[in-house]
Amino acid sequence: MGNAFRCMSRKEHRGGAAVSRSKRMGSARSARGAGKLTPAEEELLHRQALAMAIHQHLDAGGSMSRRIDAGGSMSRRIGPGSTSSRRRGDLPESVTNAKAAQIVLENLETKKIVLVHGEGFGAWCWYKTISLLEEAGLDPVALDLTGSGIDNADTNSIATLADYSKPLIDYLNKLPENEKVILVGHSCGGASVSYALEQCPQKISKAVFLTATMVKDGQRPFDVFSEELASADVFLQESQFLLYGNGKDKPPTGLMFDKQQIKGLYFNQSPSKDTALAAVSMRPIPLAPIMEKLSLSPENYGTVRRYFIQTLDDRMLSPDVQEKLVRENPPDGIFKIKGGDHCPFFSKPQSLNKILLEIAQIQAPATLLLGKAEAEEENTEKSS
């Protein structure tokens, strides 16, 4: 419960806490003078202040639709009845339920969740998420994109986003005819997810962008970072992080930050053991896929429901940039993880898991179900 209470500032609960301090802790404080509160007393004050706020809210006729996540996360999303990505406007807010996520497996559109890593990472980065999703009864699959993880391709040979995303597209194409999956893409893995939405929309139930490059038609994944790293042209001319796998006289082929920069940009809230794992597991980032403009159409990309998970202590893709992404290319729902860095599968695995379970349980709106039924009926008539 401690993390939940840290969501409240001292100013927010000072009034309620003062009453509790005088009534419930007077004897303890008088015994040792006006010293500093012990951690146990601090915790009790936080609990009393939160209880008072809840009672005041309920007495005013409010409902507890806003709840604090015990893992320190907050989320907001559109309700299942308002998920059309073509009629978006402002998105209403809710907060993730603090109780353990309850999941009804028989009501899910699909149990299979395909996890797509970001730049430099591999399937290995999802080890906590895979364990938690499996415990909930889902079927997670983590893939290595080309030249990533244990895939033995040379990153310098990757010339296009199609090359880089080939393992994902191959996996989707091999699925049984009527099987769909939920795609989850992290960071620049969002470009591979967007590419998959365009290539295989019939295989994807939902797409989740985890602090990811959710680009628009005609936009490059690198453009998402340009405000913080510099424009693509300047970056290619001046960056000290570029790799020239084909020789200095040829265009750069990759990108690699040093360990200290990686730690500061990606893992500012992550446990040290996960930072150490990443330090020995991350590989150079192929440059061509993140410099390629995507071609995304309403007929393919636009038919799949999209959700975005924001991380509020992210130094690689700042909260302001994330807000700009969802404002310019509005998804069907937005979730937020408080205290999460750019890699919440390390820093906030429980909070991420709760959100993924919630997304998995969102049902398709009636209009989509009706359209699907009509399409199936039309196909049946054609075959008869």
DRENFI-113164 format. One record per residue (C-alpha): y, x, z; residue number from 0. Coordinates in steps of 0.02 Angstrom, whole numbers. Layout:
REM DRENFI-113164
+--------+--------+--------+-----+
!     yy !     xx !     zz ! seq !
+--------+--------+--------+-----+
!      Y !      X !      Z ! NUM !
...
+--------+--------+--------+-----+
***
This chain:
REM DRENFI-113164
+--------+--------+--------+-----+
!     yy !     xx !     zz ! seq !
+--------+--------+--------+-----+
!      0 !      0 !      0 !   0 !
!    116 !    148 !     26 !   1 !
!    162 !    170 !   -157 !   2 !
!    212 !    -11 !   -171 !   3 !
!    337 !      2 !    -32 !   4 !
!    416 !    157 !   -106 !   5 !
!    477 !     43 !   -245 !   6 !
!    608 !    -20 !   -121 !   7 !
!    758 !     86 !    -79 !   8 !
!    815 !    109 !    100 !   9 !
!    971 !      7 !     64 !  10 !
!    867 !   -141 !      2 !  11 !
!    775 !   -163 !    165 !  12 !
!    898 !    -92 !    291 !  13 !
!    957 !   -262 !    354 !  14 !
!    784 !   -330 !    388 !  15 !
!    722 !   -166 !    456 !  16 !
!    863 !   -156 !    584 !  17 !
!    802 !   -316 !    667 !  18 !
!    623 !   -254 !    670 !  19 !
!    677 !    -86 !    740 !  20 !
!    766 !   -162 !    889 !  21 !
!    634 !   -292 !    931 !  22 !
!    471 !   -204 !    894 !  23 !
!    507 !    -20 !    916 !  24 !
!    637 !    -14 !   1052 !  25 !
!    516 !     46 !   1184 !  26 !
!    442 !    181 !   1074 !  27 !
!    612 !    248 !   1023 !  28 !
!    684 !    241 !   1199 !  29 !
!    535 !    343 !   1259 !  30 !
!    580 !    489 !   1147 !  31 !
!    765 !    458 !   1120 !  32 !
!    853 !    425 !    955 !  33 !
!    738 !    541 !    859 !  34 !
!    677 !    520 !    683 !  35 !
!    551 !    382 !    647 !  36 !
!    370 !    434 !    633 !  37 !
!    279 !    402 !    468 !  38 !
!    184 !    258 !    551 !  39 !
!    347 !    177 !    605 !  40 !
!    423 !    202 !    433 !  41 !
!    272 !    117 !    356 !  42 !
!    284 !    -29 !    478 !  43 !
!    468 !    -51 !    439 !  44 !
!    430 !    -55 !    254 !  45 !
!    295 !   -185 !    281 !  46 !
!    408 !   -295 !    387 !  47 !
!    551 !   -282 !    263 !  48 !
!    438 !   -330 !    118 !  49 !
!    364 !   -475 !    216 !  50 !
!    539 !   -537 !    257 !  51 !
!    590 !   -528 !     75 !  52 !
!    435 !   -626 !     23 !  53 !
!    465 !   -761 !    153 !  54 !
!    647 !   -777 !    102 !  55 !
!    597 !   -794 !    -80 !  56 !
!    466 !   -927 !    -42 !  57 !
!    583 !  -1021 !     74 !  58 !
!    708 !  -1031 !    -69 !  59 !
!    578 !  -1118 !   -175 !  60 !
!    533 !   -967 !   -281 !  61 !
!    361 !   -920 !   -341 !  62 !
!    290 !   -746 !   -322 !  63 !
!    283 !   -712 !   -507 !  64 !
!    356 !   -540 !   -477 !  65 !
!    230 !   -434 !   -384 !  66 !
!    225 !   -252 !   -340 !  67 !
!     79 !   -154 !   -407 !  68 !
!    -10 !    -56 !   -273 !  69 !
!    -25 !     86 !   -397 !  70 !
!    163 !     94 !   -417 !  71 !
!    172 !     13 !   -588 !  72 !
!    272 !   -131 !   -655 !  73 !
!    244 !   -223 !   -816 !  74 !
!    319 !   -359 !   -921 !  75 !
!    247 !   -452 !  -1067 !  76 !
!    265 !   -611 !  -1168 !  77 !
!    147 !   -749 !  -1118 !  78 !
!      0 !   -784 !  -1231 !  79 !
!     88 !   -938 !  -1298 !  80 !
!    236 !   -839 !  -1364 !  81 !
!    158 !   -691 !  -1447 !  82 !
!    219 !   -708 !  -1625 !  83 !
!    291 !   -540 !  -1674 !  84 !
!    397 !   -624 !  -1806 !  85 !
!    494 !   -735 !  -1683 !  86 !
!    537 !   -612 !  -1548 !  87 !
!    710 !   -608 !  -1469 !  88 !
!    720 !   -558 !  -1286 !  89 !
!    554 !   -532 !  -1198 !  90 !
!    529 !   -617 !  -1029 !  91 !
!    477 !   -510 !   -882 !  92 !
!    331 !   -517 !   -762 !  93 !
!    257 !   -387 !   -648 !  94 !
!     76 !   -332 !   -641 !  95 !
!    -27 !   -420 !   -508 !  96 !
!    -56 !   -311 !   -357 !  97 !
!   -233 !   -378 !   -334 !  98 !
!   -381 !   -293 !   -416 !  99 !
!   -391 !   -346 !   -597 ! 100 !
!   -518 !   -484 !   -622 ! 101 !
!   -592 !   -488 !   -795 ! 102 !
!   -699 !   -626 !   -870 ! 103 !
!   -803 !   -539 !  -1001 ! 104 !
!   -862 !   -692 !  -1094 ! 105 !
!   -684 !   -744 !  -1134 ! 106 !
!   -633 !   -582 !  -1218 ! 107 !
!   -600 !   -569 !  -1404 ! 108 !
!   -683 !   -397 !  -1397 ! 109 !
!   -751 !   -279 !  -1266 ! 110 !
!   -729 !   -123 !  -1373 ! 111 !
!   -574 !    -19 !  -1343 ! 112 !
!   -545 !    132 !  -1455 ! 113 !
!   -437 !    267 !  -1374 ! 114 !
!   -334 !    376 !  -1491 ! 115 !
!   -262 !    535 !  -1417 ! 116 !
!    -89 !    606 !  -1450 ! 117 !
!    -32 !    770 !  -1523 ! 118 !
!   -127 !    922 !  -1463 ! 119 !
!   -246 !    819 !  -1357 ! 120 !
!   -424 !    760 !  -1390 ! 121 !
!   -548 !    630 !  -1331 ! 122 !
!   -563 !    731 !  -1169 ! 123 !
!   -394 !    669 !  -1105 ! 124 !
!   -460 !    491 !  -1081 ! 125 !
!   -596 !    535 !   -956 ! 126 !
!   -519 !    434 !   -813 ! 127 !
!   -479 !    286 !   -924 ! 128 !
!   -655 !    282 !   -996 ! 129 !
!   -731 !    279 !   -822 ! 130 !
!   -618 !    139 !   -761 ! 131 !
!   -642 !     31 !   -915 ! 132 !
!   -830 !     52 !   -907 ! 133 !
!   -829 !     -1 !   -725 ! 134 !
!   -741 !   -161 !   -780 ! 135 !
!   -879 !   -197 !   -905 ! 136 !
!   -787 !   -147 !  -1063 ! 137 !
!   -846 !    -30 !  -1201 ! 138 !
!   -719 !    112 !  -1222 ! 139 !
!   -736 !    241 !  -1360 ! 140 !
!   -628 !    398 !  -1371 ! 141 !
!   -615 !    488 !  -1538 ! 142 !
!   -563 !    662 !  -1589 ! 143 !
!   -444 !    657 !  -1736 ! 144 !
!   -459 !    793 !  -1868 ! 145 !
!   -429 !    966 !  -1795 ! 146 !
!   -422 !    898 !  -1618 ! 147 !
!   -535 !    910 !  -1467 ! 148 !
!   -704 !    975 !  -1524 ! 149 !
!   -675 !    933 !  -1708 ! 150 !
!   -694 !   1102 !  -1794 ! 151 !
!   -569 !   1074 !  -1935 ! 152 !
!   -429 !   1202 !  -1950 ! 153 !
!   -265 !   1119 !  -1901 ! 154 !
!   -177 !   1222 !  -2035 ! 155 !
!   -277 !   1131 !  -2169 ! 156 !
!   -218 !    956 !  -2120 ! 157 !
!    -96 !    903 !  -2256 ! 158 !
!    -75 !    716 !  -2229 ! 159 !
!    -83 !    579 !  -2099 ! 160 !
!   -236 !    513 !  -2192 ! 161 !
!   -324 !    680 !  -2166 ! 162 !
!   -279 !    681 !  -1982 ! 163 !
!   -330 !    499 !  -1953 ! 164 !
!   -492 !    505 !  -2054 ! 165 !
!   -610 !    500 !  -1903 ! 166 !
!   -524 !    340 !  -1844 ! 167 !
!   -528 !    255 !  -2014 ! 168 !
!   -709 !    306 !  -2040 ! 169 !
!   -755 !    232 !  -1871 ! 170 !
!   -669 !     67 !  -1909 ! 171 !
!   -748 !     53 !  -2081 ! 172 !
!   -921 !     76 !  -2006 ! 173 !
!   -902 !    -69 !  -1884 ! 174 !
!  -1010 !   -223 !  -1914 ! 175 !
!   -926 !   -351 !  -2026 ! 176 !
!   -864 !   -470 !  -1892 ! 177 !
!   -830 !   -343 !  -1754 ! 178 !
!   -653 !   -302 !  -1700 ! 179 !
!   -582 !   -176 !  -1578 ! 180 !
!   -427 !   -147 !  -1474 ! 181 !
!   -340 !     13 !  -1527 ! 182 !
!   -244 !    114 !  -1397 ! 183 !
!   -138 !    257 !  -1463 ! 184 !
!    -48 !    386 !  -1356 ! 185 !
!    110 !    478 !  -1408 ! 186 !
!     97 !    533 !  -1591 ! 187 !
!    -72 !    448 !  -1596 ! 188 !
!     34 !    293 !  -1620 ! 189 !
!     59 !    347 !  -1801 ! 190 !
!   -129 !    350 !  -1828 ! 191 !
!   -141 !    177 !  -1749 ! 192 !
!     -3 !    112 !  -1864 ! 193 !
!    -92 !    190 !  -2013 ! 194 !
!   -254 !    104 !  -1959 ! 195 !
!   -164 !    -63 !  -1944 ! 196 !
!   -110 !    -45 !  -2125 ! 197 !
!   -280 !     13 !  -2187 ! 198 !
!   -400 !    -94 !  -2083 ! 199 !
!   -307 !   -241 !  -2006 ! 200 !
!   -463 !   -351 !  -2014 ! 201 !
!   -551 !   -233 !  -1894 ! 202 !
!   -417 !   -232 !  -1759 ! 203 !
!   -390 !   -369 !  -1630 ! 204 !
!   -240 !   -289 !  -1543 ! 205 !
!   -148 !   -124 !  -1549 ! 206 !
!    -78 !    -41 !  -1393 ! 207 !
!     55 !     95 !  -1406 ! 208 !
!     53 !    201 !  -1248 ! 209 !
!    224 !    285 !  -1242 ! 210 !
!    188 !    311 !  -1426 ! 211 !
!    270 !    330 !  -1595 ! 212 !
!    275 !    147 !  -1645 ! 213 !
!    369 !    180 !  -1806 ! 214 !
!    440 !     59 !  -1933 ! 215 !
!    403 !     54 !  -2119 ! 216 !
!    474 !    210 !  -2202 ! 217 !
!    494 !    305 !  -2038 ! 218 !
!    415 !    470 !  -1988 ! 219 !
!    334 !    495 !  -1817 ! 220 !
!    446 !    646 !  -1791 ! 221 !
!    600 !    534 !  -1811 ! 222 !
!    557 !    458 !  -1642 ! 223 !
!    587 !    626 !  -1558 ! 224 !
!    735 !    680 !  -1665 ! 225 !
!    867 !    624 !  -1540 ! 226 !
!    796 !    744 !  -1412 ! 227 !
!    725 !    885 !  -1520 ! 228 !
!    852 !    884 !  -1665 ! 229 !
!    837 !    818 !  -1841 ! 230 !
!    683 !    864 !  -1942 ! 231 !
!    780 !    980 !  -2056 ! 232 !
!    860 !   1075 !  -1912 ! 233 !
!    697 !   1081 !  -1816 ! 234 !
!    601 !   1154 !  -1963 ! 235 !
!    733 !   1288 !  -1986 ! 236 !
!    766 !   1338 !  -1807 ! 237 !
!    620 !   1291 !  -1695 ! 238 !
!    532 !   1435 !  -1608 ! 239 !
!    377 !   1326 !  -1581 ! 240 !
!    324 !   1318 !  -1764 ! 241 !
!    161 !   1396 !  -1826 ! 242 !
!    140 !   1470 !  -2000 ! 243 !
!    -46 !   1463 !  -2031 ! 244 !
!    -28 !   1497 !  -2217 ! 245 !
!     98 !   1639 !  -2199 ! 246 !
!    282 !   1655 !  -2155 ! 247 !
!    329 !   1632 !  -2337 ! 248 !
!    248 !   1458 !  -2339 ! 249 !
!    302 !   1298 !  -2251 ! 250 !
!    253 !   1284 !  -2066 ! 251 !
!     85 !   1204 !  -2032 ! 252 !
!     86 !   1172 !  -1847 ! 253 !
!    178 !   1160 !  -1683 ! 254 !
!    136 !   1227 !  -1511 ! 255 !
!    239 !   1225 !  -1351 ! 256 !
!    209 !   1357 !  -1218 ! 257 !
!    119 !   1310 !  -1058 ! 258 !
!    275 !   1292 !   -950 ! 259 !
!    359 !   1179 !  -1077 ! 260 !
!    202 !   1074 !  -1093 ! 261 !
!    193 !   1054 !   -906 ! 262 !
!    376 !   1003 !   -894 ! 263 !
!    373 !    884 !  -1043 ! 264 !
!    202 !    803 !  -1026 ! 265 !
!    138 !    824 !   -848 ! 266 !
!    286 !    813 !   -729 ! 267 !
!    192 !    684 !   -622 ! 268 !
!     12 !    730 !   -662 ! 269 !
!   -112 !    810 !   -540 ! 270 !
!   -127 !    998 !   -553 ! 271 !
!   -312 !    990 !   -599 ! 272 !
!   -271 !    883 !   -751 ! 273 !
!   -130 !    999 !   -801 ! 274 !
!   -252 !   1144 !   -790 ! 275 !
!   -378 !   1048 !   -896 ! 276 !
!   -246 !   1017 !  -1029 ! 277 !
!   -190 !   1199 !  -1026 ! 278 !
!   -363 !   1258 !  -1082 ! 279 !
!   -402 !   1108 !  -1195 ! 280 !
!   -246 !   1070 !  -1297 ! 281 !
!   -242 !   1133 !  -1476 ! 282 !
!   -100 !   1165 !  -1599 ! 283 !
!    -17 !   1008 !  -1667 ! 284 !
!    -35 !    985 !  -1856 ! 285 !
!    140 !    965 !  -1924 ! 286 !
!    113 !    869 !  -2086 ! 287 !
!     54 !    704 !  -2007 ! 288 !
!    209 !    689 !  -1896 ! 289 !
!    326 !    729 !  -2041 ! 290 !
!    253 !    598 !  -2157 ! 291 !
!    340 !    431 !  -2187 ! 292 !
!    228 !    282 !  -2157 ! 293 !
!    213 !    136 !  -2277 ! 294 !
!    184 !    -21 !  -2173 ! 295 !
!    176 !   -197 !  -2243 ! 296 !
!    193 !   -370 !  -2163 ! 297 !
!     31 !   -421 !  -2249 ! 298 !
!    -73 !   -288 !  -2160 ! 299 !
!     16 !   -198 !  -2019 ! 300 !
!    115 !   -354 !  -1978 ! 301 !
!    -37 !   -466 !  -1948 ! 302 !
!   -101 !   -377 !  -1792 ! 303 !
!    -30 !   -408 !  -1619 ! 304 !
!     53 !   -254 !  -1546 ! 305 !
!     90 !   -207 !  -1366 ! 306 !
!    193 !    -63 !  -1298 ! 307 !
!    169 !     24 !  -1130 ! 308 !
!    323 !    115 !  -1069 ! 309 !
!    318 !    257 !   -942 ! 310 !
!    474 !    268 !   -837 ! 311 !
!    467 !    452 !   -784 ! 312 !
!    430 !    518 !   -958 ! 313 !
!    516 !    679 !  -1010 ! 314 !
!    436 !    694 !  -1181 ! 315 !
!    479 !    519 !  -1244 ! 316 !
!    621 !    465 !  -1130 ! 317 !
!    636 !    285 !  -1067 ! 318 !
!    793 !    265 !  -1174 ! 319 !
!    697 !    315 !  -1332 ! 320 !
!    555 !    199 !  -1284 ! 321 !
!    678 !     56 !  -1263 ! 322 !
!    750 !     95 !  -1434 ! 323 !
!    576 !     89 !  -1510 ! 324 !
!    536 !    -84 !  -1443 ! 325 !
!    709 !   -147 !  -1485 ! 326 !
!    700 !    -92 !  -1666 ! 327 !
!    518 !   -137 !  -1694 ! 328 !
!    483 !   -274 !  -1566 ! 329 !
!    302 !   -289 !  -1509 ! 330 !
!    216 !   -444 !  -1443 ! 331 !
!    225 !   -381 !  -1266 ! 332 !
!    299 !   -239 !  -1163 ! 333 !
!    225 !   -164 !  -1005 ! 334 !
!    301 !    -32 !   -891 ! 335 !
!    222 !     99 !   -779 ! 336 !
!    338 !    157 !   -642 ! 337 !
!    316 !    339 !   -593 ! 338 !
!    213 !    376 !   -747 ! 339 !
!    246 !    533 !   -848 ! 340 !
!    205 !    553 !  -1033 ! 341 !
!     19 !    557 !   -990 ! 342 !
!    -15 !    406 !   -877 ! 343 !
!   -203 !    425 !   -906 ! 344 !
!   -180 !    574 !   -788 ! 345 !
!    -31 !    524 !   -680 ! 346 !
!    -61 !    336 !   -661 ! 347 !
!   -240 !    297 !   -716 ! 348 !
!   -261 !    143 !   -607 ! 349 !
!    -97 !     67 !   -665 ! 350 !
!   -141 !    102 !   -846 ! 351 !
!   -312 !     26 !   -822 ! 352 !
!   -240 !   -135 !   -750 ! 353 !
!   -124 !   -155 !   -898 ! 354 !
!   -262 !   -122 !  -1024 ! 355 !
!   -372 !   -253 !   -938 ! 356 !
!   -229 !   -377 !   -943 ! 357 !
!   -200 !   -346 !  -1128 ! 358 !
!   -386 !   -362 !  -1163 ! 359 !
!   -383 !   -536 !  -1087 ! 360 !
!   -235 !   -601 !  -1188 ! 361 !
!   -300 !   -734 !  -1305 ! 362 !
!   -242 !   -757 !  -1483 ! 363 !
!   -109 !   -894 !  -1499 ! 364 !
!   -166 !  -1059 !  -1571 ! 365 !
!    -77 !  -1028 !  -1736 ! 366 !
!   -178 !   -870 !  -1767 ! 367 !
!   -341 !   -956 !  -1720 ! 368 !
!   -301 !  -1101 !  -1837 ! 369 !
!   -262 !   -981 !  -1979 ! 370 !
!   -425 !   -889 !  -1949 ! 371 !
!   -524 !  -1052 !  -1950 ! 372 !
!   -441 !  -1108 !  -2111 ! 373 !
!   -479 !   -940 !  -2193 ! 374 !
!   -662 !   -950 !  -2141 ! 375 !
!   -674 !  -1127 !  -2207 ! 376 !
!   -598 !  -1074 !  -2372 ! 377 !
!   -721 !   -930 !  -2387 ! 378 !
!   -866 !  -1049 !  -2351 ! 379 !
!   -808 !  -1168 !  -2487 ! 380 !
!   -796 !  -1026 !  -2614 ! 381 !
!   -971 !   -966 !  -2576 ! 382 !
!  -1049 !  -1140 !  -2589 ! 383 !
+--------+--------+--------+-----+
***
